[in-house]
Amino acid sequence: MQGQNREDIIAGITVDVVLKEDQRTGKLTRGIVADILTNSQFHPHGIKVRLVSGEVGRVKSIIS
């Protein structure tokens, strides 16, 4: 599942995100969502979240 719709993302789910410093390479980081930072319902590059680890990135996929 893609991470472009805010309604699909809730705190506590596992996601793959691209961190700001990894945007050029596209390297994915897996983690658990702590906070949703994007206010809009849709974002073409992925909803921005803060992981439990404190890292911030845009959701590229939701791990079910």
Secondary structure, DSSP 4 states (H G I P E B T S, - for coil): --S-BGGG--TT-EEEEEEGGGTTTT-EEEEEEEEE---SSB-TT--EEEETTS-EEEEEEEE-
